Structures are given as structure tokens and as C-alpha cells.
């Protein structure tokens, strides 16, 4: 389905957290602002949030989820810190100093799986869920011996339900580069920006090109990971470019037809005379 050729609503929630109390990041707010700008050019209604504490982040996600209507094309993007615990992924708000123990993640961070459940409740046509949050991170107030080991760095795989496409900046259990060649964005977001506005591009093919760009740019150190349960082919985020209509040309007249018309006109003139 080419979603760009319908009256379908396209909405996005884009969040970038850079100003962490304990472990600040350089590019995440830039990621959110730049992606929001790109999405608006291809017809999305975008809600952009940056440097959110836990309360505001939770409220923003809840409000956005309630705004979803049946049949919407929904895109969610988060750039910031994220970690996994017990096969659950958590998106970290900027007030990460409030996380005093691993058990606090349930109450002081955002459960990524829960956000998906909230969004799918209203029966959207499609959810595109993009996470650029696999950077090295250790809970600041949790003793090293109790924090996440190096083997569990990064995010856990998340199975997609029907009508979902989930893309991580890197493979489960690995970390992402925080800086791309332009010095402004993360590596994954940088290549996403290079491809997401291409007119009429199938979303799965677009993400293949994103993956190729990240793998090449990181020299194989970072490999994006995508899990998809799309139920239709040809889903495009950016509309097809409309070809300008050419003015209709009258068919060329043959020499014989021109002579015939001239003779008929002369004959009518003789009769009238």
C-alpha cells in the first residue's frame, strides 16, 4: 500500500534527550530536531520533545498514544540513553540521578515495550518504532557490581506484532556510535536522515539503505537491527513525486489532409458565390 496516496493521517512523536544529569550526550537533541524537520517535509504531523524528565516523558507518550486513531500511520523515535533489564528495554529520562537501584527502572524510566502496547491499542494501520539509544551507559547511582555487565550492554530484541516495524540503531547487546561524519547526529540517525525523505521509497528498502550506510560508515562496528511484521507491500513514508502534466498537443496533420481542407473551403466558396 502506498500510504502517501490516501487521506491517511501520518503522525509522529520524536524525543531527544541529551542533557542527562549524570551522563550527558552530544547529539540526541539534534537528532530529534533534524528528524522532525525531515518528517514534516513528507507530510507528518510531528510532536517534538527534548530533554524530558521522567514525568514529562511519560505524559508525552501517554498523550500521543491517546491521540492515535484507527488507520493512522504512526512513527515513534527516541534518541538518548537506553538499557535492558530482564528482557525489557528502558528509555532513560534526563533525571537519571533518581534511579537509585535496578528495581527503580520500572518507576523512573520508560518501558519501551509498554509504549508499543499503548500505541497499538487504538488500531493504527502501522507503527514505525525507531530507537537510537544503544550507547554505552551505566546506571549512575547503582554500584558497579550490581549494574549491567558489559555482556548486556545495549538493548534487547523486541518482537514485532502485526502492523509493526521496529528498528534499532544497532544489534541487540551491542552499542551505537554517538557521532556521525557530520559531527551533529548519531550514526544511525544521520543515515536515516539521508534516506527517509526519498519519494515513493518502500520503507523496508529504505531501511536496508540506512543499514548499509551505518555498516559502511562504522566500518562494520555498528549494525542496525530491524524486526518487521508488516502485512502489506509497498508502504512508503514519503509521497511519490507527481509528474507535471504535459499540455495536450493536437495530432500533426498530414499534407494530404491540409490540401483536402483547402480544396473543400474553396469549393464551398464557389458554391456560395
Rosetta blueprint (number, residue, H / E / L):
1 X L
2 X L
3 X H
4 X H
5 X H
6 X L
7 X L
8 X L
9 X L
10 X E
11 X E
12 X E
13 X E
14 X E
15 X E
16 X E
17 X L
18 X L
19 X L
20 X L
21 X L
22 X L
23 X L
24 X L
25 X L
26 X L
27 X L
28 X H
29 X H
30 X H
31 X H
32 X H
33 X H
34 X H
35 X H
36 X H
37 X H
38 X H
39 X H
40 X H
41 X H
42 X L
43 X L
44 X L
45 X E
46 X E
47 X E
48 X E
49 X E
50 X E
51 X L
52 X L
53 X L
54 X H
55 X H
56 X H
57 X H
58 X H
59 X H
60 X H
61 X H
62 X H
63 X H
64 X H
65 X H
66 X H
67 X H
68 X L
69 X L
70 X L
71 X L
72 X L
73 X E
74 X E
75 X E
76 X E
77 X E
78 X E
79 X E
80 X L
81 X L
82 X E
83 X E
84 X E
85 X E
86 X L
87 X L
88 X E
89 X E
90 X E
91 X E
92 X L
93 X L
94 X L
95 X L
96 X H
97 X H
98 X H
99 X L
100 X L
101 X L
102 X H
103 X H
104 X H
105 X H
106 X H
107 X H
108 X H
109 X L
110 X E
111 X E
112 X H
113 X H
114 X H
115 X H
116 X H
117 X H
118 X H
119 X H
120 X H
121 X L
122 X L
123 X L
124 X L
125 X L
126 X E
127 X E
128 X E
129 X E
130 X E
131 X E
132 X E
133 X L
134 X L
135 X L
136 X L
137 X L
138 X L
139 X L
140 X L
141 X L
142 X L
143 X L
144 X H
145 X H
146 X H
147 X L
148 X L
149 X L
150 X H
151 X H
152 X H
153 X L
154 X L
155 X L
156 X L
157 X L
158 X L
159 X L
160 X L
161 X L
162 X L
163 X L
164 X E
165 X E
166 X E
167 X E
168 X E
169 X L
170 X L
171 X L
172 X L
173 X L
174 X L
175 X L
176 X L
177 X L
178 X L
179 X L
180 X L
181 X L
182 X L
183 X L
184 X L
185 X L
186 X L
187 X H
188 X H
189 X H
190 X H
191 X H
192 X H
193 X H
194 X H
195 X H
196 X L
197 X L
198 X L
199 X L
200 X L
201 X L
202 X E
203 X H
204 X H
205 X H
206 X H
207 X H
208 X H
209 X H
210 X H
211 X H
212 X H
213 X H
214 X H
215 X H
216 X H
217 X H
218 X L
219 X L
220 X L
221 X L
222 X L
223 X L
224 X L
225 X E
226 X E
227 X E
228 X E
229 X L
230 X L
231 X L
232 X L
233 X L
234 X L
235 X L
236 X E
237 X L
238 X L
239 X L
240 X L
241 X L
242 X L
243 X L
244 X L
245 X L
246 X L
247 X L
248 X L
249 X L
250 X L
251 X L
252 X L
253 X L
254 X L
255 X H
256 X H
257 X H
258 X H
259 X H
260 X H
261 X H
262 X H
263 X H
264 X H
265 X H
266 X H
267 X H
268 X H
269 X H
270 X H
271 X H
272 X H
273 X L
